[in-house]
Amino acid sequence: MTPLVVITGASSGIGQALALRFRQSGYRLGLMARRVQEVQLWAESNNIDTSSYEIYSADVSDVDSIVAAGQACLTRQGVPDVVIANAGISIGMDSAKRQDLGVMAKTFATNNIGLAATFHPFIEAMVQRGSGTLVGIGSVAGIRGLPGHGAYCASKAAVIAYCESLRSELMPSGVKVVTICPGYIDTPLTQKNSYAMPFLMQPEVFATRAFTAIEAGDSYRVIPWQMGVVAKLLRLLPNAVFDKALAGRARKSRQIE
């Protein structure tokens, strides 16, 4: 049976790059996104055989929506071999602004509850089969907090901790949980940033390295590796030194800025 990968956030950026990389390796695709037409146009422009993919309309921030998409995937394509919870948002916030609490709630609904809801429909079937891989897309930003980035950094720290918990829970079943933490990837999400982005990587290069890590069943991988080294060093810095290093750094833009 041809293996199947399910990917959320398949309408742009990392999601599309991952979809193309998995397809090049012979996987069937289950693509989940709000912007179904954009996914369809992307598939056609890349000459992907219509028999090799299905597109599911889903809003990852709506639990009922993403769970229904997962259940539809099970019915139409069967139990996937790999599920990648890639969909996410990144919006700057200022906790002094009342409206930005809504930004934080929206970020958590998408990046955290949506991730768990993405995995939910497939876990029992994978456990019964005794195999499968669940992939959570975290971020280097989840390792230390950055100015104006409180919602995103907190959500990605939660992704890392959640996937670690899930990995321990599922270990006896044969189902693997892989955490991938990208650094700066050149996507619409990062192109709005006004600050320096060291080791900026093209999505296609990231997708190839992520594919290798997923196929190997790595429990945790930072891509590119240089950002992993930087992140570890930042984690070791005393708070006083870290705070001084970030003094004057541009904040992540708020939604209304």
C-alpha positions as CSV (number, residue, x, y, z in Angstrom):
1,M,0.0,0.0,0.0
2,T,1.3,3.4,-1.0
3,P,2.1,5.4,2.2
4,L,0.0,8.3,3.2
5,V,1.0,11.6,4.8
6,V,-1.6,14.1,6.2
7,I,-0.5,17.8,6.4
8,T,-2.3,20.8,7.9
9,G,-1.6,24.3,6.7
10,A,-1.0,22.9,3.2
11,S,-2.0,26.2,1.4
12,S,1.4,27.9,1.7
13,G,5.0,27.9,3.0
14,I,6.3,25.0,4.9
15,G,3.2,22.9,4.4
16,Q,3.4,23.0,0.6
17,A,7.2,22.4,0.7
18,L,6.6,19.3,2.9
19,A,3.8,18.1,0.7
20,L,5.9,18.3,-2.4
21,R,8.9,16.5,-0.7
22,F,6.7,13.7,0.5
23,R,5.1,13.3,-2.9
24,Q,8.5,13.1,-4.5
25,S,9.2,10.1,-2.3
26,G,6.0,8.4,-3.4
27,Y,3.6,9.3,-0.6
28,R,-0.1,9.9,-1.2
29,L,-1.2,13.2,0.2
30,G,-4.0,14.3,2.5
31,L,-3.9,18.1,2.5
32,M,-5.9,20.1,5.0
33,A,-6.4,23.9,4.7
34,R,-8.9,26.7,4.9
35,R,-7.9,27.9,1.4
36,V,-8.9,24.8,-0.6
37,Q,-8.7,26.6,-4.0
38,E,-5.1,27.6,-3.4
39,V,-4.1,24.1,-2.5
40,Q,-5.9,22.8,-5.7
41,L,-4.1,25.4,-7.8
42,W,-0.8,24.5,-6.2
43,A,-1.3,20.8,-6.9
44,E,-2.2,21.5,-10.5
45,S,0.8,23.8,-11.0
46,N,3.1,21.0,-9.7
47,N,1.5,18.4,-12.0
48,I,0.6,16.2,-9.0
49,D,-1.6,13.3,-10.2
50,T,-5.2,13.8,-9.0
51,S,-5.3,10.2,-7.9
52,S,-2.5,10.8,-5.4
53,Y,-4.1,13.4,-3.2
54,E,-7.2,14.5,-1.4
55,I,-8.0,18.0,-0.2
56,Y,-10.0,18.6,3.0
57,S,-11.5,22.0,4.0
58,A,-10.7,22.6,7.6
59,D,-10.0,25.4,10.0
60,V,-7.4,24.1,12.5
61,S,-8.6,26.6,15.1
62,D,-12.1,25.0,15.1
63,V,-11.9,21.7,16.9
64,D,-15.0,20.3,15.2
65,S,-13.8,21.3,11.8
66,I,-10.3,19.7,12.0
67,V,-11.6,16.6,13.7
68,A,-14.3,16.2,11.0
69,A,-11.5,16.6,8.3
70,G,-9.5,13.8,10.0
71,Q,-12.5,11.5,10.1
72,A,-13.2,12.2,6.5
73,C,-9.5,11.3,5.7
74,L,-9.8,8.0,7.5
75,T,-12.9,7.2,5.4
76,R,-11.6,8.3,2.0
77,Q,-7.9,7.4,2.3
78,G,-7.4,5.1,5.3
79,V,-5.1,5.4,8.2
80,P,-2.1,7.6,7.5
81,D,1.5,6.7,8.0
82,V,2.5,10.2,8.9
83,V,0.4,13.2,10.3
84,I,2.1,16.6,10.3
85,A,0.4,19.3,12.4
86,N,2.0,22.2,10.6
87,A,-0.7,24.9,10.6
88,G,0.2,27.8,12.8
89,I,0.0,31.6,13.1
90,S,2.4,34.2,14.4
91,I,1.1,37.6,15.5
92,G,2.8,40.1,17.7
93,M,1.1,41.1,20.9
94,D,1.3,43.6,23.7
95,S,-0.2,42.4,27.0
96,A,-1.0,46.0,28.0
97,K,-3.5,46.1,25.1
98,R,-6.9,44.5,26.0
99,Q,-7.5,43.4,22.4
100,D,-4.3,41.5,22.3
101,L,-5.5,39.0,24.8
102,G,-7.7,37.9,21.9
103,V,-4.6,37.5,19.8
104,M,-3.2,35.2,22.4
105,A,-6.4,33.1,22.6
106,K,-6.4,32.8,18.8
107,T,-2.8,31.8,18.7
108,F,-3.3,29.1,21.3
109,A,-6.5,27.9,19.6
110,T,-4.5,27.4,16.4
111,N,-1.0,26.4,17.5
112,N,-1.9,24.2,20.4
113,I,-5.5,23.1,20.6
114,G,-5.5,22.8,16.8
115,L,-2.4,20.6,16.9
116,A,-3.9,18.2,19.4
117,A,-7.2,18.1,17.5
118,T,-5.2,17.3,14.3
119,F,-3.7,14.2,15.9
120,H,-6.9,13.1,17.7
121,P,-8.8,11.3,15.0
122,F,-5.8,9.2,14.0
123,I,-4.3,8.1,17.3
124,E,-6.6,5.2,18.1
125,A,-6.3,3.7,14.6
126,M,-2.5,4.1,14.6
127,V,-2.3,2.4,18.0
128,Q,-4.4,-0.5,16.8
129,R,-2.2,-0.9,13.8
130,G,0.9,-0.6,15.9
131,S,2.7,2.0,13.8
132,G,2.5,5.6,12.6
133,T,4.3,9.0,13.1
134,L,2.8,12.1,14.5
135,V,4.8,15.3,13.8
136,G,4.4,18.5,15.7
137,I,5.9,21.6,14.1
138,G,7.4,23.7,17.0
139,S,9.9,26.5,16.6
140,V,13.2,27.7,17.9
141,A,11.0,30.6,19.3
142,G,9.6,28.1,21.8
143,I,13.0,27.9,23.6
144,R,13.3,31.4,24.9
145,G,10.8,34.4,24.9
146,L,11.3,37.2,22.4
147,P,10.0,40.8,22.7
148,G,6.5,41.3,21.4
149,H,6.3,37.6,20.6
150,G,4.8,36.4,23.9
151,A,1.8,34.5,22.3
152,Y,3.9,32.7,19.7
153,C,6.8,31.9,21.9
154,A,4.5,30.5,24.6
155,S,2.5,28.5,22.1
156,K,5.6,26.9,20.6
157,A,7.0,26.1,24.0
158,A,3.7,24.4,24.7
159,V,4.0,22.4,21.4
160,I,7.4,21.1,22.4
161,A,6.2,20.1,25.9
162,Y,2.9,18.6,24.5
163,C,4.7,16.5,22.0
164,E,7.2,15.3,24.6
165,S,4.3,14.2,26.8
166,L,2.5,12.5,23.9
167,R,5.7,10.7,22.8
168,S,6.0,9.1,26.3
169,E,2.3,8.1,26.3
170,L,2.5,6.4,22.9
171,M,6.0,4.9,23.1
172,P,4.7,1.4,24.1
173,S,2.3,1.4,21.1
174,G,4.8,1.7,18.3
175,V,3.5,5.1,17.3
176,K,6.2,7.7,17.1
177,V,6.0,11.4,17.9
178,V,8.5,13.7,16.2
179,T,9.0,17.4,17.2
180,I,10.5,19.6,14.4
181,C,11.6,23.1,15.4
182,P,12.3,25.3,12.5
183,G,14.5,28.4,12.7
184,Y,13.8,31.2,10.3
185,I,12.3,29.8,7.1
186,D,11.6,32.1,4.1
187,T,7.8,31.9,4.1
188,P,4.9,34.5,4.1
189,L,4.9,34.1,7.9
190,T,8.5,35.4,8.3
191,Q,8.6,37.8,5.4
192,K,6.7,40.4,7.5
193,N,9.4,40.4,10.2
194,S,11.4,43.7,10.5
195,Y,14.3,42.2,12.4
196,A,17.4,40.2,11.5
197,M,16.7,36.5,10.8
198,P,20.0,34.6,11.0
199,F,20.5,31.3,9.0
200,L,17.3,32.1,7.0
201,M,16.5,28.9,5.0
202,Q,14.4,28.2,1.9
203,P,11.3,26.1,2.5
204,E,12.5,23.4,0.0
205,V,15.8,22.9,1.9
206,F,13.9,22.8,5.2
207,A,11.4,20.2,3.8
208,T,14.2,17.9,2.7
209,R,15.9,18.0,6.1
210,A,12.6,17.6,8.0
211,F,11.6,14.6,5.7
212,T,14.9,12.9,6.7
213,A,14.3,13.5,10.4
214,I,10.7,12.2,10.2
215,E,11.7,9.1,8.2
216,A,14.4,8.4,10.8
217,G,11.9,8.8,13.6
218,D,14.0,11.4,15.4
219,S,12.2,12.5,18.6
220,Y,13.4,16.1,18.3
221,R,15.2,18.1,15.6
222,V,16.0,21.8,15.2
223,I,16.4,22.9,11.5
224,P,18.9,24.3,10.6
225,W,21.3,22.8,13.1
226,Q,23.0,26.1,13.6
227,M,19.9,27.5,15.1
228,G,19.8,24.5,17.4
229,V,23.3,25.5,18.7
230,V,22.2,29.1,19.1
231,A,19.1,28.1,20.9
232,K,21.0,25.9,23.4
233,L,23.4,28.7,24.1
234,L,20.6,31.2,24.7
235,R,18.9,28.7,27.1
236,L,22.1,28.5,29.1
237,L,22.5,32.3,29.3
238,P,21.7,33.8,32.7
239,N,18.6,36.0,32.5
240,A,20.6,39.2,33.0
241,V,22.8,38.5,30.1
242,F,19.9,37.3,27.9
243,D,17.9,40.5,28.7
244,K,20.8,42.7,27.9
245,A,21.4,40.9,24.6
246,L,17.8,41.5,23.5
247,A,17.7,45.1,24.7
248,G,16.6,47.3,21.8
249,R,15.6,44.4,19.6
250,A,12.6,45.2,17.3
251,R,9.3,43.8,18.6
252,K,7.2,41.5,16.6
253,S,4.5,43.6,14.9
254,R,1.1,43.6,16.4
255,Q,-1.9,42.7,14.1
256,I,-3.1,46.3,13.8
257,E,0.4,47.8,13.2
